[in-house]
């Protein structure tokens, strides 16, 4: 697929500003969470909001109406998360309250969350949200991790818009029996038989969980896989798998692929981290319905730009990772 209708979005933010979170809301607008690393006091009342409303011709700072909670006072450790349901934008500052916006520039609905199922024991572990997913309904997947533990687990946040309640579900973890490994001896089996792949990103579509996982194998191999799970975390099928060279090899031979999902629920966006990988730093898309890899070709002069999302038949792109500079492209997606 060759991108042909590339449009740069004017951006007057300081060069010290980086993009941390991004949610497209239409084919020419999005909500962005920017952070100015030259000033770490953004959470103070005197500091302007780090949220920005992006339009095709401008990026403007917006004051989002929610009560920020100092990190040291939060039940769980994570920075403020933004996510998208099928109807609203959500802002999560702690595990016990969520703010929902039908219009990001208007007053939100504040909803308390029942978090008893998280079973947080602050005396033993520090619980942290590692990744915020998104959904085509009001059940949002989040990835949690406890300090000094291997792997992570999923908890679904169910939001009821009719009675203004929300509740975390039980922990959902992958089962080792769904991901069998070949061991060379009994000691390896004893040490590693209960290990499962680590989930790196996740979405929920049509009642199923779609996740990108990273799993270590023997002989310095690692797999990056896109898998489909049921609501209990059981493997339904593997949609796509890549074997990567990692571990005790020279730096010139290390391979890595980063995977994230588009808010259109249509693509997994695959980005190589090392030029020596066979994709030669080029991105690819994996069509989740057609189960097909799509090659991406950037317009001449814009090879530094990478796709970061797709929504409403529009690709959103960023100039290098964390860069403030964004662009859009609504090239007709067919044919590949």
Secondary structure per residue as TSV (DSSP state, phi and psi in degrees):
chain	resnum	aa	ss	phi	psi
A	1	X	-	360.0	124.7
A	2	X	B	-103.6	124.5
A	3	X	-	-77.9	128.9
A	4	X	-	-123.1	-19.9
A	5	X	-	-114.9	55.7
A	6	X	E	-71.6	129.2
A	7	X	E	-132.6	121.0
A	8	X	E	-79.7	135.8
A	9	X	-	-92.8	122.1
A	10	X	-	-55.2	136.9
A	11	X	-	-143.6	115.5
A	12	X	-	-106.9	13.6
A	13	X	S	-67.4	155.2
A	14	X	-	-60.4	154.3
A	15	X	T	-65.7	-19.4
A	16	X	T	-80.3	1.7
A	17	X	E	-89.8	132.8
A	18	X	E	-123.6	153.4
A	19	X	E	-92.8	123.1
A	20	X	E	-104.2	-45.3
A	21	X	E	-131.9	154.4
A	22	X	E	-154.3	129.2
A	23	X	E	-134.5	111.7
A	24	X	E	-72.6	141.6
A	25	X	-	-117.5	-15.8
A	26	X	S	-159.3	-170.9
A	27	X	S	-77.2	-5.6
A	28	X	S	-141.0	15.9
A	29	X	E	-143.1	155.1
A	30	X	E	-159.6	162.5
A	31	X	E	-107.6	131.6
A	32	X	E	-125.8	146.4
A	33	X	E	-111.1	98.5
A	34	X	E	-97.8	152.6
A	35	X	E	-135.4	129.0
A	36	X	E	-94.4	103.7
A	37	X	T	-73.3	-4.1
A	38	X	T	-82.3	-10.0
A	39	X	-	-140.8	103.5
A	40	X	-	-86.9	8.9
A	41	X	-	-96.6	24.1
A	42	X	T	-63.0	-22.5
A	43	X	T	-82.4	-5.3
A	44	X	S	-75.0	161.1
A	45	X	T	-67.3	-26.9
A	46	X	T	-75.8	-21.9
A	47	X	S	-83.6	139.9
A	48	X	-	-67.3	156.5
A	49	X	-	-62.7	140.9
A	50	X	S	-81.9	2.8
A	51	X	E	-90.6	142.6
A	52	X	E	-134.7	143.5
A	53	X	E	-97.7	122.0
A	54	X	E	-103.3	125.4
A	55	X	E	-117.1	168.8
A	56	X	T	-61.9	-21.5
A	57	X	T	-118.2	1.0
A	58	X	E	-162.7	162.3
A	59	X	E	-128.7	117.9
A	60	X	E	-125.8	143.2
A	61	X	E	-69.2	135.5
A	62	X	-	-126.7	143.3
A	63	X	-	-91.7	108.1
A	64	X	-	-88.6	132.0
A	65	X	-	-85.3	92.4
A	66	X	-	-152.0	160.1
A	67	X	-	-92.0	113.9
A	68	X	-	-79.4	145.2
A	69	X	-	-113.7	125.0
A	70	X	-	-54.7	143.3
A	71	X	G	-54.9	-39.4
A	72	X	G	-68.5	-15.8
A	73	X	G	-101.3	1.5
A	74	X	-	-82.9	148.7
A	75	X	S	-70.2	-38.1
A	76	X	S	-119.9	156.6
A	77	X	B	-97.6	111.6
A	78	X	-	-170.6	155.5
A	79	X	-	-79.9	163.7
A	80	X	-	-53.6	129.4
A	81	X	E	-107.8	141.5
A	82	X	E	-117.5	145.7
A	83	X	E	-151.2	168.0
A	84	X	E	-122.2	130.5
A	85	X	-	-98.4	-168.5
A	86	X	S	-73.5	-15.8
A	87	X	S	-128.4	-24.2
A	88	X	-	-130.7	166.9
A	89	X	E	-101.9	131.8
A	90	X	E	-110.5	144.2
A	91	X	E	-123.4	120.8
A	92	X	E	-113.0	114.7
A	93	X	E	-100.7	-20.2
A	94	X	E	-158.5	172.6
A	95	X	T	-77.6	-3.2
A	96	X	T	-109.6	3.1
A	97	X	E	-154.2	142.3
A	98	X	E	-135.2	143.9
A	99	X	E	-110.4	127.1
A	100	X	E	-113.6	134.5
A	101	X	E	-121.9	117.9
A	102	X	S	-73.9	-35.8
A	103	X	S	-129.7	120.9
A	104	X	T	-64.0	-19.1
A	105	X	T	-97.2	7.2
A	106	X	S	-117.0	174.2
A	107	X	-	-67.2	132.7
A	108	X	-	-87.2	172.7
A	109	X	E	-92.1	128.3
A	110	X	E	-95.7	121.9
A	111	X	E	-123.0	125.8
A	112	X	E	-76.5	147.0
A	113	X	E	-115.2	131.8
A	114	X	E	-78.9	112.7
A	115	X	-	-112.8	21.1
A	116	X	G	-61.7	-31.7
A	117	X	G	-72.4	-15.3
A	118	X	G	-69.4	-23.3
A	119	X	-	50.9	52.3
A	120	X	-	-79.2	128.0
A	121	X	-	-118.6	95.6
A	122	X	T	-68.8	-20.4
A	123	X	T	-72.4	-27.2
A	124	X	T	-96.1	-45.0
A	125	X	-	-137.9	158.4
A	126	X	-	-98.7	119.4
A	127	X	E	-91.5	134.7
A	128	X	E	-136.8	138.3
A	129	X	E	-80.6	120.8
A	130	X	E	-93.8	-27.1
A	131	X	E	-156.6	138.3
A	132	X	E	-106.3	119.7
A	133	X	-	-90.1	-167.5
A	134	X	E	-149.5	173.3
A	135	X	E	-149.6	163.8
A	136	X	S	-93.5	7.0
A	137	X	S	-141.8	-153.2
A	138	X	S	-102.7	25.1
A	139	X	E	-115.0	108.7
A	140	X	E	-106.7	127.8
A	141	X	E	-85.2	135.5
A	142	X	E	-124.8	147.5
A	143	X	E	-103.2	125.3
A	144	X	E	-112.1	156.5
A	145	X	E	-146.6	140.8
A	146	X	E	-98.6	143.2
A	147	X	T	-60.8	141.8
A	148	X	T	64.2	27.2
A	149	X	-	-126.2	153.5
A	150	X	S	-85.3	142.4
A	151	X	S	76.1	-167.9
A	152	X	-	-149.1	175.5
A	153	X	E	-138.8	164.9
A	154	X	E	-104.9	140.5
A	155	X	E	-133.5	135.4
A	156	X	E	-96.9	128.1
A	157	X	E	-96.3	112.7
A	158	X	E	-98.1	123.3
A	159	X	E	-111.4	125.8
A	160	X	E	-104.6	107.4
A	161	X	T	-76.1	-15.1
A	162	X	T	-80.4	-43.3
A	163	X	T	-110.1	10.0
A	164	X	T	56.2	52.0
A	165	X	E	-128.1	161.8
A	166	X	E	-150.2	151.1
A	167	X	E	-151.5	136.2
A	168	X	E	-78.2	140.4
A	169	X	-	-86.2	178.5
A	170	X	-	-66.3	158.4
A	171	X	-	-63.7	138.3
A	172	X	B	-119.2	120.5
A	173	X	-	-124.5	150.1
A	174	X	-	-67.7	150.1
A	175	X	-	-106.7	135.2
A	176	X	G	-60.6	-30.6
A	177	X	G	-67.4	-19.4
A	178	X	G	-80.9	-11.5
A	179	X	S	-132.2	67.8
A	180	X	-	-64.3	146.7
A	181	X	-	-124.4	158.8
A	182	X	-	-98.1	123.3
A	183	X	-	-109.3	145.6
A	184	X	S	-83.4	-22.4
A	185	X	S	-156.2	176.2
A	186	X	H	-67.5	-30.5
A	187	X	H	-67.2	-44.1
A	188	X	H	-60.0	-42.7
A	189	X	H	-63.3	-39.2
A	190	X	H	-65.2	-38.2
A	191	X	H	-82.2	-34.6
A	192	X	H	-120.1	2.2
A	193	X	T	-66.8	-24.0
A	194	X	T	-96.4	3.9
A	195	X	-	-79.6	143.0
A	196	X	-	-123.1	162.7
A	197	X	-	-59.3	154.1
A	198	X	E	-93.3	128.6
A	199	X	E	-79.9	129.2
A	200	X	E	-106.3	-30.6
A	201	X	E	-152.4	156.7
A	202	X	E	-156.7	146.6
A	203	X	E	-137.3	167.9
A	204	X	E	-125.5	122.8
A	205	X	E	-136.3	126.1
A	206	X	T	52.8	37.9
A	207	X	T	85.0	-6.7
A	208	X	E	-106.5	154.9
A	209	X	E	-97.4	129.9
A	210	X	E	-111.6	122.3
A	211	X	E	-129.8	150.0
A	212	X	E	-104.9	126.1
A	213	X	E	-120.7	158.1
A	214	X	E	-124.9	121.6
A	215	X	E	-129.4	132.9
A	216	X	E	-86.9	137.3
A	217	X	-	-119.5	175.5
A	218	X	S	-73.5	170.0
A	219	X	T	61.0	36.0
A	220	X	T	58.8	29.5
A	221	X	E	-104.7	148.3
A	222	X	E	-139.1	145.8
A	223	X	E	-112.5	137.5
A	224	X	E	-107.4	117.2
A	225	X	E	-128.1	145.9
A	226	X	E	-106.1	118.7
A	227	X	E	-126.0	158.2
A	228	X	E	-112.5	128.1
A	229	X	E	-121.2	153.6
A	230	X	-	-85.1	-178.2
A	231	X	T	-67.5	-15.2
A	232	X	T	-95.8	1.4
A	233	X	S	87.5	7.1
A	234	X	-	-81.3	141.2
A	235	X	E	-68.3	125.5
A	236	X	E	-93.2	-49.9
A	237	X	E	-165.7	157.5
A	238	X	E	-96.0	121.4
A	239	X	E	-85.9	-35.4
A	240	X	E	-159.3	145.6
A	241	X	E	-144.7	137.7
A	242	X	E	-127.1	133.0
A	243	X	E	-95.3	132.5
A	244	X	E	-122.7	150.0
A	245	X	E	-92.3	119.0
A	246	X	-	-139.0	-168.9
A	247	X	S	78.2	-139.3
A	248	X	S	-81.3	65.0
A	249	X	S	-131.4	163.9
A	250	X	-	-66.1	154.5
A	251	X	G	-58.1	-31.5
A	252	X	G	-69.8	-12.6
A	253	X	G	-109.1	-4.4
A	254	X	-	-69.4	136.1
A	255	X	-	-122.3	145.7
A	256	X	-	-155.8	144.3
A	257	X	E	-135.2	128.5
A	258	X	E	-98.1	138.4
A	259	X	E	-125.1	132.4
A	260	X	E	-141.9	159.5
A	261	X	E	-104.9	149.1
A	262	X	-	-85.2	150.6
A	263	X	T	-70.4	-9.0
A	264	X	T	-78.6	-7.5
A	265	X	S	64.2	16.7
A	266	X	S	-100.0	-35.3
A	267	X	E	-125.1	150.9
A	268	X	E	-101.4	126.7
A	269	X	E	-96.0	117.1
A	270	X	E	-107.4	122.2
A	271	X	E	-125.8	127.1
A	272	X	E	-80.1	143.0
A	273	X	S	-98.2	-17.2
A	274	X	-	-128.1	139.0
A	275	X	T	-68.5	-21.6
A	276	X	T	-76.1	-11.6
A	277	X	S	-67.2	153.6
A	278	X	T	-60.7	-17.9
A	279	X	T	-80.4	-10.3
A	280	X	T	56.8	48.7
A	281	X	T	68.5	7.0
A	282	X	-	-88.8	144.2
A	283	X	-	-80.5	157.8
A	284	X	E	-137.6	155.3
A	285	X	E	-111.1	144.0
A	286	X	E	-112.7	116.6
A	287	X	E	-74.8	115.2
A	288	X	T	-68.7	-27.5
A	289	X	T	-88.6	-43.9
A	290	X	T	-83.8	-9.6
A	291	X	T	54.8	49.5
A	292	X	E	-133.8	137.6
A	293	X	E	-82.9	134.8
A	294	X	E	-118.8	124.8
A	295	X	E	-78.8	141.7
A	296	X	-	-113.3	133.6
A	297	X	B	-123.7	120.7
A	298	X	-	-81.9	155.1
A	299	X	-	-63.2	154.1
A	300	X	T	-59.5	132.5
A	301	X	T	90.9	-3.3
A	302	X	-	-124.3	33.0
A	303	X	T	-68.9	-19.0
A	304	X	T	-76.1	-13.5
A	305	X	E	-82.1	143.0
A	306	X	E	-126.5	143.7
A	307	X	E	-68.9	129.9
A	308	X	E	-114.1	-14.5
A	309	X	E	-168.2	168.9
A	310	X	E	-147.2	131.6
A	311	X	E	-162.2	140.6
A	312	X	T	53.2	46.3
A	313	X	T	60.5	25.1
A	314	X	E	-130.4	134.3
A	315	X	E	-89.4	138.0
A	316	X	E	-108.7	135.7
A	317	X	E	-128.5	156.9
A	318	X	E	-132.8	139.7
A	319	X	E	-82.2	99.8
A	320	X	S	66.7	157.4
A	321	X	T	-66.2	134.7
A	322	X	T	72.6	-5.7
A	323	X	-	-60.4	150.3
A	324	X	S	-77.3	-20.0
A	325	X	-	-80.4	128.5
A	326	X	E	-123.9	162.0
A	327	X	E	-150.3	162.9
A	328	X	E	-126.0	159.8
A	329	X	E	-153.8	122.7
A	330	X	-	-112.1	40.3
A	331	X	-	-55.8	138.2
A	332	X	-	-57.1	125.8
A	333	X	-	-75.7	-18.0
A	334	X	-	-109.8	142.9
A	335	X	-	-84.4	166.7
A	336	X	-	-76.0	360.0
